[in-house]
Amino acid sequence: MAVRALIVFVIAVTLIRVSNKRIFGKFTSFDIVLGIILGSILSRAITANSPFVPTICAATVLVLLHRLMGLLAFRYDWFGALVKGHHQMLVKDGEIIWKQMSLQNISKKDLEEAMRNAGNTTDISAVKYAFLERSGDISIILKSDERENDQNP
């Protein structure tokens, strides 16, 4: 089993390098699902619950499929939206869009945390836009400082 684990480790590192670094980053469900499935398949190769070579082939096929889908998502926006989803607007011009917050299960406390982290503010009226991104992160775009705009016509 130790030899199988060593071989699977080398193969897994190679597969991750082929797919790209996104698999285990905080990205879309598209990336997370592959990470979970890849771990499950490779564990079967280590424990000999499945034949070794077909299990490694299955893992390789999934990584190559992920890579292909990533390239298609890069090339075709509609495909990217299909497999990765869309961002959702949570705040517009300092006004919380409660319907969207409810649909996305985002609490006001979640939004306030994102404002402190990403926007460096605690004042909702200072927020031009807030989006729930495809990765699950909340991005904050602050309104520009009106005093600067008045000084620079």
Helices and strands as residue ranges (DSSP letters): H 2-19, G 21-24, H 29-47, H 52-75, H 77-84, E 88-92, E 95-96, H 98-103, H 108-114, I 115-119, G 124-126, E 127-132, E 138-142, H 146-151
